[in-house]
Amino acid sequence: MESSFEALRRIQLQEKHNATLTVVDEAFYEAYAAFLIRQAEKLRQSFSLDEVKVYENTQKILKEVIERRQQKILLKAFRDLKVGEVTSEGLARQEKELYIELLKLLQAHEATLNSAFAGEKTVQEKPEEKNTVTVRILVDLPAFIGVDYQTLGPFTASQVVELKKEEAELLIKRNAAEPVGPAEPAQKTS
């Protein structure tokens, strides 16, 4: 990943002018932390007003990019939860953690509200039912984030696995898996 003032400026402009998140490398923040350290070292070795300006502007732009991305991640988590398509691709490592935590909080909040409006005391009082389905994977699948925000996979075609009901239904709907009878042993995924 290129970490330079110009590259950061391009990301800033993309974040400012697009509603969607700009795809960044997982190590985005580490790369720019290292960039700032290199810039500070340059200033210690040979002071230059131009270099001071680049260093200070990099800090300002980075702060703005972080704030805009945080807002967009919050909106993304809310939107993804509503449509049921959870993906953290294109986010930096720290942003993925934020995204997953936001999803957990939003889901818990929604469950609390749903139980309150349904006249239930707590969500935990519902009787537990078997919430897994055994499926045969029909195509090679890369790793993805499941409904409980845990990474599942990667899976290979013809692999038999036990998945949460919602995950299995989604894969079946997309012709990526088929239900399997109880006779075949399944690999546990959680």
C-alpha positions in Angstrom: 0.0 0.0 0.0 1.3 3.4 -1.0 1.5 5.8 2.0 2.2 9.3 0.9 0.7 12.7 1.4 -0.7 12.6 -2.2 -2.3 9.1 -1.6 -3.9 10.3 1.6 -5.2 13.4 -0.1 -6.8 11.2 -2.8 -8.5 9.2 -0.1 -9.7 12.4 1.7 -11.3 13.6 -1.5 -12.9 10.3 -2.2 -14.3 10.1 1.3 -15.6 13.7 1.0 -17.3 13.3 -2.4 -18.6 9.7 -2.2 -21.2 8.3 0.1 -19.5 4.9 0.2 -16.4 4.0 2.0 -13.1 4.1 0.0 -11.5 0.7 0.0 -8.3 0.8 2.0 -5.7 -1.8 2.9 -6.1 -3.7 6.2 -2.8 -2.0 7.4 -4.0 1.5 6.4 -3.6 3.0 9.9 -0.2 1.3 10.6 1.1 2.5 7.3 0.2 6.1 8.0 1.5 5.9 11.6 4.8 4.8 10.1 4.6 7.5 7.5 4.2 10.2 10.2 7.1 8.7 12.1 9.3 8.9 9.0 8.2 12.5 8.4 9.0 13.5 12.0 12.4 11.8 11.7 13.1 13.8 8.5 12.2 17.0 10.4 14.7 16.1 13.2 17.4 15.5 10.7 16.9 18.5 8.5 14.3 21.1 9.4 12.4 22.6 6.5 9.2 24.7 6.6 7.9 22.8 3.6 8.3 19.5 5.5 6.7 21.0 8.6 3.7 22.0 6.4 3.5 18.4 4.9 3.7 16.9 8.4 1.0 19.1 9.9 -1.3 18.8 6.9 -0.9 15.0 6.9 -2.1 15.0 10.5 -5.1 17.2 9.8 -6.1 15.2 6.7 -5.7 11.9 8.5 -7.9 13.1 11.4 -10.6 14.2 8.9 -10.4 10.9 7.0 -10.8 9.0 10.3 -13.8 11.0 11.3 -15.6 10.6 8.0 -14.8 6.9 7.9 -16.2 6.4 11.4 -19.4 8.1 10.4 -19.7 5.9 7.3 -18.9 2.7 9.2 -21.7 3.5 11.6 -24.2 4.0 8.7 -22.8 0.9 6.9 -23.3 -1.3 10.0 -26.9 0.0 10.4 -27.7 -0.5 6.7 -26.0 -3.9 6.5 -27.9 -5.2 9.5 -31.2 -4.1 8.0 -30.6 -5.8 4.6 -28.8 -8.8 6.1 -25.6 -8.5 4.1 -22.7 -8.2 6.4 -19.3 -7.6 4.9 -16.2 -5.8 6.2 -14.2 -6.0 3.0 -12.2 -2.9 2.2 -11.9 -1.8 5.8 -8.7 -1.4 7.8 -8.1 -3.8 10.6 -9.2 -1.4 13.4 -12.3 -0.5 11.3 -13.3 -4.1 11.0 -13.3 -4.4 14.8 -15.4 -1.3 15.1 -17.8 -2.5 12.4 -18.3 -5.9 14.1 -18.9 -4.3 17.5 -21.4 -1.8 16.1 -23.3 -4.7 14.5 -23.4 -6.5 17.8 -24.6 -3.4 19.6 -27.3 -2.7 17.0 -28.5 -6.3 16.9 -28.7 -6.4 20.7 -30.6 -3.0 20.8 -33.0 -4.3 18.1 -33.6 -7.5 20.0 -34.3 -5.5 23.2 -36.8 -3.3 21.5 -38.5 -6.2 19.7 -38.9 -8.0 23.0 -40.2 -4.9 24.7 -42.8 -4.3 22.1 -43.8 -8.0 22.0 -44.5 -7.8 25.8 -41.6 -10.1 26.7 -39.5 -9.6 29.8 -36.2 -10.7 28.3 -35.0 -12.2 25.1 -33.2 -15.0 27.0 -36.5 -16.4 28.3 -37.5 -17.9 24.9 -37.1 -21.7 24.7 -34.0 -22.7 22.8 -34.5 -24.5 19.5 -32.0 -26.2 17.3 -30.7 -23.3 15.2 -28.3 -25.2 12.9 -28.6 -26.9 9.6 -26.3 -29.4 7.9 -25.5 -28.4 4.3 -23.2 -29.5 1.5 -21.2 -26.7 0.0 -21.7 -26.7 -3.8 -19.0 -24.2 -4.8 -15.7 -23.0 -3.3 -16.4 -20.2 -0.9 -13.9 -17.7 0.6 -14.1 -16.9 4.3 -17.0 -14.6 5.2 -18.5 -13.2 8.4 -21.5 -15.1 9.7 -24.6 -13.9 11.6 -22.8 -14.0 14.9 -19.9 -11.9 13.4 -17.5 -14.8 13.5 -15.4 -15.7 10.4 -16.7 -18.8 8.6 -14.8 -20.8 6.0 -13.2 -20.9 3.6 -15.2 -23.9 2.3 -14.6 -26.1 -0.6 -17.1 -27.6 -3.0 -18.7 -30.9 -1.6 -17.7 -30.1 2.0 -20.4 -31.0 4.5 -20.8 -28.4 7.3 -23.2 -27.5 10.1 -24.1 -23.8 9.9 -26.5 -21.5 11.8 -30.0 -21.6 10.2 -29.8 -18.1 8.8 -26.3 -18.7 7.2 -27.4 -22.0 5.7 -30.6 -20.5 4.2 -28.6 -17.7 2.6 -26.2 -20.1 1.0 -29.0 -22.3 -0.2 -30.9 -19.4 -1.6 -27.7 -18.4 -3.5 -27.2 -21.9 -4.8 -24.0 -22.2 -3.0 -25.1 -25.0 -0.7 -27.8 -27.7 -0.4 -29.4 -29.2 2.7 -28.1 -32.6 3.8 -29.9 -35.4 5.7 -28.8 -36.5 9.2 -26.9 -39.5 7.8 -23.9 -37.5 6.7 -21.4 -36.3 9.4 -20.9 -32.5 9.3 -18.0 -30.4 10.4 -18.9 -28.0 13.2 -18.2 -24.3 12.2 -18.6 -22.6 15.6 
